[in-house]
Amino acid sequence: MILGVDVGGTNTDAVLMDGTTLIASRKFPTTPDVSDGIFSAIESVLKESDIPTDRIRCVAIGTTHFTNAFVAREGLLKVGLIRIALPASSGVLPTSGWPPDLAAAIGDNMILVGGGYHVDGSVDSELDELAVRDAARRFRGNGLKSVAISALFSPVNDDMERRAEDIVRNEMPEVSVTRSSEVGSLGLLERENAALMNASLVELSSRVVQSIRRALRQLRIEAPFYLSQNDGTLMTADVAERYPVLTFASGPTNSMRGAAFLSGCSDALVADIGGTTTDIGMLSNGFPRESSVTVDIGGVRTNFRMPDILALGLGGGSLVAENGAGLTIGPQSVGYRLLEDALVFGGGTLTASDVAVAAEYAQMGDPTLVADLPRETVDLAVTKIHRMLSDGVDRMKTSAEPVPLILVGGGSVLISGDIPGVSEVVVPESAAVANAVGASIALAGGEVDAVYSYEALGRDAAMDAARERASQAAIDAGARPGTIEITNVDEIPLSYVPGALVRLRVKAAGELALSSGSV
């Protein structure tokens, strides 16, 4: 038995899976303390299914907690940064382009030192070890607990980042260190941003992981637990504690994986309609299509792996209002207060859910409470809801060919009519908890994104090296050796660069090593 949990901004969903069979599912409002919602959802599922806790083999959890914290500027640590790039890269300083309030939240402890590599991995300038030591002493004097280290072309060669980490830890034994080569790919500024984001969240990630551990202990669940990554795979709680940014966008990814599982469609559009937003993505071979461009999170550009997702301000709790510009829906939402604020639940706020109930194609709350809504308002709102989704679907399609559209999430009840440009609209059974299903069926995964010289190594040797690194990353994330499979290989030649350099992005995944530990 596997417990799958997904913590969204509005609801926390939990499912109990026995192989490919859904045994039980529950949906609870998300609580300010994330562990409270997880505890209540799991407790309810266990009671409903009457399954003893010793039959639970593992718990897989997806959460938006770290994304929301960064976007909201809550719970962030002050961070020290050492950029190893002088004299080559001093024109654009760290955190350039960041929103001022976010840059202020992580502080101005940013130091540039000599060092770095060329794109072929050869030394651009030697590492200034004394400058790194001085930076660490300054950080220690400022009371910093977390340090990010970024070096020029470190995805090609991370030796200087590793050496700098050793020096920093020698001066600051208790510090948390994030190396940019661990969380980002080519592109110094975007990779550096990802490292800073991760470093600012490590204290929060420790609190969240410990909070989840406590909740599981209270439930007498001794099975290991894993957190969802944003590529549709899982990682151990220990890895998630060190790299919280790898959970960014794991919620939509879980929903898409769950949609593929529940519908049986491996190539399709997916619209995950929650209480606040609708996330639209594309499935390819059962996994989300990855974004090929830099991703903006909270106003900061990054280049770590992210699913290609279009977020719309449309959900079950979206506010419906009429003003001088006509009728509007969202992006404001009552969120997790839907059961208190929506008209059908006795509240005083007109929401998209009220419209769906008034239009008589959704069932929730007390329909008599929206019986007096003007028919014209209801019809206009229904039309606008469907048009918003249609426009989003059109933006996410890569060809004119019609493809299936899978609707999941608790807000999937908002859609009743046809959507232009799709071959069919599929609403699978248990669509409301697809996100938790996606978490429960995930494999443990790892990825490598690095540059290799075919001239120096040869293509076969370079491929083998990348596959080995990706496989080891999957094992580190919790996969059982012997079950690892390479799920994707991208081979991107770097033009106009000597040495036949090629960027290899390799993904690996394997079955969970469920005997590896406990909570």
C-alpha distance (Angstrom), angle and dihedral (degrees) to the residues before:
residue distance angle dihedral
M1 . . .
I2 3.81 . .
L3 3.79 125.7 .
G4 3.79 114.9 -146.5
V5 3.80 119.9 -165.0
D6 3.79 130.5 179.6
V7 3.80 120.7 -171.1
G8 3.79 110.7 -155.9
G9 3.77 131.7 176.6
T10 3.82 91.0 -100.6
N11 3.81 107.7 21.5
T12 3.79 139.9 21.9
D13 3.80 111.0 -143.7
A14 3.79 126.9 -163.3
V15 3.81 131.2 -173.2
L16 3.79 134.4 -179.7
M17 3.79 113.6 -143.2
D18 3.80 128.3 -168.3
G19 3.78 102.6 -166.4
T20 3.79 104.0 -57.7
T21 3.81 94.3 -18.8
L22 3.80 121.2 100.9
I23 3.81 105.8 -138.8
A24 3.81 100.9 177.5
S25 3.79 141.5 -14.5
R26 3.79 137.3 -167.0
K27 3.80 136.7 -176.7
F28 3.82 122.4 -153.2
P29 3.81 132.1 175.1
T30 3.80 111.5 -97.4
T31 3.81 112.8 -107.5
P32 3.81 129.3 -143.6
D33 3.82 87.8 -113.2
V34 3.80 101.5 56.8
S35 3.81 93.5 -151.1
D36 3.82 92.7 59.7
G37 3.80 92.2 60.2
I38 3.81 91.8 44.4
F39 3.81 90.8 49.8
S40 3.82 93.5 49.9
A41 3.81 95.0 45.4
I42 3.82 94.2 48.1
E43 3.80 93.2 42.9
S44 3.81 90.3 52.9
V45 3.81 93.4 48.1
L46 3.80 91.5 50.4
K47 3.80 91.7 49.5
E48 3.79 92.2 47.5
S49 3.81 93.3 50.0
D50 3.83 96.3 36.3
I51 3.81 88.6 -139.9
P52 3.83 116.4 154.6
T53 3.79 114.2 -122.6
D54 3.80 93.3 -122.1
R55 3.82 88.1 70.6
I56 3.82 91.8 61.7
R57 3.80 107.2 102.9
C58 3.81 97.4 -176.1
V59 3.79 144.3 -14.0
A60 3.82 120.3 -132.1
I61 3.81 115.8 -163.3
G62 3.77 131.5 -171.6
T63 3.78 119.2 -168.9
T64 3.79 139.6 177.9
H65 3.80 89.7 -159.4
F66 3.80 97.3 110.1
T67 3.80 95.5 42.8
N68 3.78 91.2 49.9
A69 3.80 92.3 46.6
F70 3.80 92.3 53.8
V71 3.79 94.2 44.7
A72 3.81 91.0 47.2
R73 3.86 92.6 42.9
E74 3.82 90.3 -126.2
G75 3.79 126.8 147.1
L76 3.81 95.2 0.4
L77 3.79 122.2 155.2
K78 3.78 125.5 -133.2
V79 3.81 105.1 -107.4
G80 3.78 135.1 -153.2
L81 3.81 116.4 -146.0
I82 3.78 128.5 -159.5
R83 3.80 112.1 -168.7
I84 3.80 111.6 -165.8
A85 3.78 101.5 -158.7
L86 3.80 113.4 99.5
P87 2.93 131.6 166.1
A88 3.82 92.7 12.1
S89 3.80 102.9 54.1
S90 3.77 115.8 34.3
G91 3.80 100.6 110.7
V92 3.81 95.1 87.8
L93 3.79 114.9 41.8
P94 3.82 125.7 -145.0
T95 3.83 116.9 -80.4
S96 3.81 90.4 18.7
G97 3.78 107.2 157.5
W98 3.80 93.9 21.0
P99 3.81 118.4 132.8
P100 3.82 105.3 -95.4
D101 3.80 94.7 -122.2
L102 3.80 91.9 52.0
A103 3.80 93.3 47.0
A104 3.82 88.4 50.6
A105 3.82 90.6 50.0
I106 3.82 93.0 61.6
G107 3.81 95.5 36.8
D108 3.79 136.2 -130.2
N109 3.82 100.6 -83.4
M110 3.80 93.6 128.7
I111 3.82 119.3 143.2
L112 3.82 128.8 -179.0
V113 3.80 119.0 -152.6
G114 3.78 136.1 177.9
G115 3.79 120.3 -85.8
G116 3.78 143.3 68.5
Y117 3.79 141.5 130.5
H118 3.78 140.5 -101.0
V119 3.80 120.4 -112.8
D120 3.81 89.8 -95.1
G121 3.81 91.9 56.8
S122 3.80 96.0 -105.5
V123 3.80 118.3 132.5
D124 3.79 116.7 -87.5
S125 3.80 92.5 -176.7
E126 3.78 133.6 -16.1
L127 3.79 120.6 -95.7
D128 3.80 112.7 -96.4
E129 3.79 97.0 -136.1
L130 3.80 94.5 178.3
A131 3.81 90.5 55.9
V132 3.81 90.1 50.2
R133 3.81 90.2 51.4
D134 3.80 91.6 48.9
A135 3.80 90.6 49.4
A136 3.80 91.3 51.8
R137 3.81 90.9 50.6
R138 3.79 90.5 50.7
F139 3.81 90.9 49.9
R140 3.81 90.1 49.3
G141 3.78 90.3 51.1
N142 3.80 90.0 51.8
G143 3.80 90.9 52.9
L144 3.80 96.2 -116.4
K145 3.80 119.2 168.0
S146 3.80 100.0 -172.0
V147 3.81 133.2 48.9
A148 3.81 131.8 -173.1
I149 3.80 121.5 -156.2
S150 3.78 123.6 -162.6
A151 3.79 127.8 176.3
L152 3.78 133.9 -173.1
F153 3.84 108.6 -88.4
S154 3.80 92.9 -10.0
P155 3.86 92.3 155.9
V156 3.81 84.9 67.5
N157 3.80 95.2 44.4
D158 3.80 122.0 4.6
D159 3.81 98.3 179.9
M160 3.82 94.5 109.4
E161 3.79 92.9 48.7
R162 3.79 89.9 51.0
R163 3.80 92.5 48.2
A164 3.81 90.9 48.0
E165 3.81 89.6 51.2
D166 3.81 90.2 53.6
I167 3.79 90.8 52.0
V168 3.81 92.9 47.3
R169 3.81 93.0 48.6
N170 3.78 90.3 49.6
E171 3.81 88.9 57.5
M172 3.84 96.2 35.2
P173 3.84 108.3 30.2
E174 3.84 95.2 177.8
V175 3.81 97.0 45.5
S176 3.79 124.6 119.3
V177 3.82 111.8 -129.9
T178 3.81 127.7 -161.0
R179 3.81 117.2 -167.8
S180 3.79 112.3 -155.2
S181 3.81 92.3 -137.5
E182 3.81 88.2 65.6
V183 3.80 96.8 58.2
G184 3.82 108.7 24.3
S185 3.77 143.1 40.4
L186 3.81 135.8 -137.9
G187 3.79 115.0 -27.8
L188 3.79 115.3 77.7
L189 3.80 100.0 -142.5
E190 3.82 97.0 44.5
R191 3.82 91.9 44.1
E192 3.78 90.6 47.1
N193 3.80 89.6 50.9
A194 3.81 90.5 52.7
A195 3.81 90.4 51.1
L196 3.80 91.8 49.5
M197 3.80 90.9 48.9
N198 3.78 91.3 50.8
A199 3.80 92.9 46.4
S200 3.80 91.3 51.5
L201 3.81 91.3 54.3
V202 3.81 103.2 45.6
E203 3.80 95.6 95.3
L204 3.81 91.0 49.0
S205 3.81 90.9 46.9
S206 3.79 89.9 53.6
R207 3.81 91.0 51.8
V208 3.80 93.0 47.3
V209 3.81 94.3 47.7
Q210 3.80 91.5 47.6
S211 3.80 89.9 47.3
I212 3.81 91.0 53.4
R213 3.79 90.5 47.6
R214 3.81 90.0 53.9
A215 3.80 92.0 49.3
L216 3.80 91.5 51.5
R217 3.79 91.7 47.7
Q218 3.81 90.1 51.5
L219 3.79 87.4 53.8
R220 3.82 89.4 49.1
I221 3.80 91.6 -120.4
E222 3.79 108.9 149.5
A223 3.80 97.2 176.3
P224 3.83 119.7 114.1
F225 3.78 117.5 -98.5
Y226 3.78 130.8 -143.7
L227 3.79 134.7 -165.3
S228 3.79 126.0 -134.7
Q229 3.78 120.5 -108.6
N230 3.77 122.6 -148.1
D231 3.81 93.4 -108.0
G232 3.81 94.6 63.6
T233 3.81 96.9 -96.2
L234 3.81 133.6 102.5
M235 3.79 135.8 -115.9
T236 3.78 131.6 -165.5
A237 3.77 119.0 -94.4
D238 3.81 89.6 -111.5
V239 3.82 91.9 56.3
A240 3.82 91.2 45.7
E241 3.79 89.4 51.8
R242 3.82 89.5 58.4
Y243 3.81 97.6 39.3
P244 3.82 110.0 32.9
V245 3.83 92.6 159.3
L246 3.81 88.8 70.2
T247 3.82 87.4 71.1
F248 3.82 93.0 59.6
A249 3.84 110.2 123.8
S250 3.81 91.4 4.0
G251 3.82 89.4 131.2
P252 3.82 96.0 65.1
T253 3.80 89.4 39.8
N254 3.80 91.5 54.8
S255 3.79 90.1 49.0
M256 3.79 91.7 51.8
R257 3.80 92.9 48.2
G258 3.79 89.4 47.3
A259 3.80 90.5 48.3
A260 3.81 90.7 54.1
F261 3.79 91.2 48.7
L262 3.81 96.8 46.1
S263 3.82 96.2 42.9
G264 3.80 100.3 36.4
C265 3.83 89.3 -130.7
S266 3.80 114.4 130.3
D267 3.82 97.0 177.6
A268 3.79 113.5 44.3
L269 3.78 146.9 101.7
V270 3.80 115.8 -90.7
A271 3.79 127.3 -157.2
D272 3.80 113.6 -167.4
I273 3.80 105.3 -164.6
G274 3.78 112.6 -166.9
G275 3.76 134.1 166.2
T276 3.80 96.0 -78.2
T277 3.80 110.0 15.7
T278 3.78 143.6 20.4
D279 3.80 114.8 -134.1
I280 3.80 115.0 -159.6
G281 3.78 121.4 -166.0
M282 3.78 142.4 155.2
L283 3.79 125.9 -112.2
S284 3.79 118.5 -143.7
N285 3.81 115.7 -177.6
G286 3.77 89.3 -18.0
F287 3.83 95.8 -54.6
P288 3.82 129.8 95.5
R289 3.78 117.2 -95.3
E290 3.80 108.4 -111.0
S291 3.77 123.3 -124.9
S292 3.80 112.4 -105.1
V293 3.80 94.6 -160.5
T294 3.78 135.7 61.8
V295 3.77 113.4 -76.8
D296 3.79 125.6 -133.1
I297 3.80 114.8 -140.8
G298 3.77 118.2 178.5
G299 3.81 89.3 -19.8
V300 3.84 94.7 -50.4
R301 3.81 124.5 114.3
T302 3.80 115.4 -132.4
N303 3.79 136.3 169.8
F304 3.79 105.2 -154.3
R305 3.77 118.1 121.2
M306 3.79 114.7 -71.4
P307 3.79 133.7 163.7
D308 3.79 116.6 -106.8
I309 3.79 98.2 -106.7
L310 3.78 132.0 165.8
A311 3.81 111.1 -155.6
L312 3.81 119.0 -155.9
G313 3.79 126.0 -169.2
L314 3.79 91.4 -120.7
G315 3.80 125.0 114.7
G316 3.75 143.9 130.2
G317 3.80 90.7 -84.7
S318 3.82 96.2 45.4
L319 3.80 112.8 133.8
V320 3.80 116.3 -114.8
A321 3.80 114.4 -152.3
E322 3.78 139.9 164.7
N323 3.79 119.4 -143.4
G324 3.76 141.2 144.0
A325 3.80 90.9 -63.6
G326 3.79 91.7 54.1
L327 3.77 127.8 -110.5
T328 3.82 117.9 -13.4
I329 3.79 131.3 -169.0
G330 3.81 118.8 -161.9
P331 2.92 153.1 -64.7
Q332 3.81 84.2 153.2
S333 3.80 112.7 70.7
V334 3.78 139.3 -177.9
G335 3.84 85.6 -131.9
Y336 3.79 114.9 -175.9
R337 3.85 89.4 1.3
L338 3.82 90.3 72.3
L339 3.82 91.9 110.8
E340 3.81 89.3 54.4
D341 3.80 105.7 34.8
A342 3.83 106.4 35.7
L343 3.79 116.9 97.9
V344 3.81 94.3 -123.3
F345 3.80 89.2 58.4
G346 3.79 94.5 49.3
G347 3.80 97.8 -92.3
G348 3.77 129.6 125.1
T349 3.82 103.4 -120.7
L350 3.81 124.8 95.8
T351 3.80 108.8 -134.0
A352 3.79 137.3 175.3
S353 3.81 88.6 -102.6
D354 3.81 89.8 58.1
V355 3.80 89.0 52.8
A356 3.81 92.6 52.0
V357 3.81 90.6 49.9
A358 3.81 92.6 46.3
A359 3.82 89.2 50.2
E360 3.83 86.9 55.5
Y361 3.78 98.6 -124.8
A362 3.82 98.5 100.0
Q363 3.78 128.2 55.4
M364 3.78 121.6 -150.4
G365 3.78 138.4 115.7
D366 3.82 119.0 -4.6
P367 3.84 112.3 -30.7
T368 3.81 91.5 -162.7
L369 3.80 89.5 69.3
V370 3.83 90.6 67.5
A371 3.80 97.9 35.6
D372 3.81 91.6 104.7
L373 3.81 96.5 54.0
P374 3.83 110.0 123.9
R375 3.80 109.1 -98.5
E376 3.78 90.9 -136.1
T377 3.81 91.1 56.7
V378 3.78 91.8 48.5
D379 3.81 93.3 49.0
L380 3.80 92.8 47.2
A381 3.80 91.5 49.2
V382 3.81 93.2 48.1
T383 3.80 90.3 50.6
K384 3.80 92.0 48.4
I385 3.83 93.2 48.3
H386 3.80 90.8 53.9
R387 3.81 92.6 43.6
M388 3.82 91.5 52.0
L389 3.80 90.7 53.4
S390 3.81 92.4 43.9
D391 3.79 91.8 52.4
G392 3.79 90.7 49.2
V393 3.80 92.6 49.6
D394 3.79 90.4 49.7
R395 3.80 91.1 52.8
M396 3.82 92.7 51.4
K397 3.81 97.7 48.3
T398 3.78 116.7 100.2
S399 3.82 96.4 -163.0
A400 3.77 139.8 23.6
E401 3.80 91.6 -111.9
P402 3.81 112.1 112.4
V403 3.81 115.0 -115.6
P404 3.81 131.8 -178.2
L405 3.79 118.5 -85.5
I406 3.80 115.9 -146.8
L407 3.79 116.3 -157.8
V408 3.80 117.2 -155.1
G409 3.78 137.6 158.9
G410 3.77 130.8 67.4
G411 3.80 90.0 -76.9
S412 3.82 93.6 59.4
V413 3.82 86.3 99.9
L414 3.82 87.5 73.9
I415 3.82 90.4 76.3
S416 3.79 121.7 72.1
G417 3.80 106.2 143.0
D418 3.79 135.6 68.1
I419 3.80 121.4 -74.5
P420 3.84 114.8 -143.3
G421 3.79 117.5 -122.4
V422 3.81 98.3 27.6
S423 3.80 126.9 102.2
E424 3.81 93.4 -139.1
V425 3.78 141.2 -15.0
V426 3.79 112.1 -122.8
V427 3.80 122.7 -165.0
P428 3.81 105.1 -178.7
E429 3.75 124.2 -154.1
S430 3.83 110.6 -88.0
A431 3.82 89.3 20.9
A432 3.81 90.0 148.3
V433 3.82 91.6 67.3
A434 3.83 99.1 36.7
N435 3.81 89.9 121.8
A436 3.80 93.0 59.8
V437 3.82 90.4 43.8
G438 3.80 89.0 53.0
A439 3.80 90.7 53.0
S440 3.81 92.2 49.4
I441 3.82 96.2 52.5
A442 3.80 97.7 44.5
L443 3.78 124.6 119.9
A444 3.79 125.2 -139.5
G445 3.79 109.1 -97.0
G446 3.77 144.2 -171.9
E447 3.78 136.4 -174.1
V448 3.77 140.3 -161.7
D449 3.81 123.9 -159.1
A450 3.79 109.9 -178.9
V451 3.80 144.5 133.0
Y452 3.81 120.8 -109.3
S453 3.80 132.3 -175.2
Y454 3.77 111.4 -126.4
E455 3.79 87.6 -171.4
A456 3.80 92.2 59.3
L457 3.82 100.6 33.5
G458 3.77 106.6 20.5
R459 3.79 122.6 -122.3
D460 3.80 97.2 -88.3
A461 3.80 94.3 49.2
A462 3.82 91.7 46.9
M463 3.80 91.6 49.6
D464 3.78 91.2 48.3
A465 3.80 91.3 50.0
A466 3.81 92.6 50.2
R467 3.81 92.2 46.7
E468 3.79 90.8 49.8
R469 3.80 92.1 50.7
A470 3.80 92.3 48.0
S471 3.80 91.3 48.0
Q472 3.79 91.3 50.6
A473 3.81 89.8 49.1
A474 3.82 88.6 54.2
I475 3.82 90.8 50.3
D476 3.81 89.9 49.2
A477 3.82 88.0 51.8
G478 3.81 91.2 54.9
A479 3.81 107.8 -83.8
R480 3.77 120.4 142.6
P481 3.81 113.8 -115.0
G482 3.77 111.2 -115.1
T483 3.81 93.8 37.7
I484 3.82 97.3 69.5
E485 3.78 117.9 125.4
I486 3.80 128.6 -179.0
T487 3.80 104.3 -121.5
N488 3.79 101.3 -179.6
V489 3.82 140.3 11.4
D490 3.81 124.1 -171.3
E491 3.81 115.8 -171.6
I492 3.81 112.6 -166.3
P493 3.84 118.1 176.7
L494 3.81 114.8 -146.0
S495 3.78 105.6 -131.7
Y496 3.81 124.4 -143.0
V497 3.81 92.3 17.6
P498 3.82 121.7 114.9
G499 3.78 121.4 -124.0
A500 3.82 98.8 49.7
L501 3.80 90.7 -91.4
V502 3.79 117.8 -168.1
R503 3.78 129.8 -174.8
L504 3.81 110.0 -135.5
R505 3.79 121.8 -163.3
V506 3.78 109.5 -173.3
K507 3.81 127.4 176.3
A508 3.77 126.4 -163.4
A509 3.80 132.1 -175.7
G510 3.79 137.0 -179.3
E511 3.77 143.4 171.2
L512 3.78 117.4 -73.4
A513 3.79 116.4 -93.4
L514 3.78 91.0 -130.6
S515 3.77 94.7 177.5
S516 3.80 91.8 58.5
G517 3.79 97.9 99.2
S518 3.77 149.2 -52.4
V519 3.75 139.3 -104.1
